[in-house]
Amino acid sequence: MDASLTAGALAMLGSALAHAGMTLLTKRAQDRLVFRALSLIFVALLMLPWLVFQPLPGWEVWRFLLLGAATIWAFNMLLIAAFERGEMNLVYPVMRGSAPALATLAAYLFLGEAVSLWQLLGLAIASTALVGFAWPEKDGAPKAQILLLALAAAGMTACYTVIDAAGVRASGNVMVYTGWFFVLSGVTIGTTAAIRRGSRFWAAARQETRPAATSMLFNLTTYGLALYAYSIAPVAPMAALRETSIVFGALLAALVLKEAFGLKRIALAVLLVTGLVVMQTL
């Protein structure tokens, strides 16, 4: 195997693991809203000193940034609601796995990107796995609300993926765009947390500061390694490898949170990843 491809693959597997770890910390947080707010604020504060020395984007970029900030706000609210009602090994695969499929459809409908026969096949495989996750359990435990929230969060992910793709194209500078994206996200989620928690915000913030700082590192790691992998190796196989975060997330939920996973969900997670790989590499 080519050295750059090997390095890219290792970097993207690290990115997938970091993303799963970041999600695990969100699930474990005592106050998930304050936790998410602090995580984003920490990233914003880290980037601001660098951003002030960069050219300020024009309105043609800010319109995408503002729309993306509203969408990521909705994503975070839906993610928190889903995690408050359901287990990580159900919410995360559905949320993470359906987002690329929805993004492919959105890119086809709104950006005019072509969809190949292989992408349609991968979409069908991934959709089959998602239906399996939605299938009623033997104990009859209700999942409809949890799945709707996870799917809605995935829909927001697909939306801000398309918005960011258009925004980066308009910007011409992925790092500046990403920096302002995190700043706006920190402001919107931070303001929401402060308003909703009121006088309880600071007590919750003190409790969540350390895990939020760790999440910030995971956040920077997952995006940093992904950007590095994309810079040295072909995009399609690297994007497919990143979807292994679904399996990593399921394993972490089982090992750390002691959530029952079982052979059924293991098989569905592998099937889901297979569909996403087919979508992005063939």
Helices and strands as residue ranges (DSSP letters): H 3-28, H 32-51, H 59-85, H 88-110, H 117-134, H 144-171, H 174-197, G 198-200, H 201-232, H 235-242, H 245-255, H 262-281
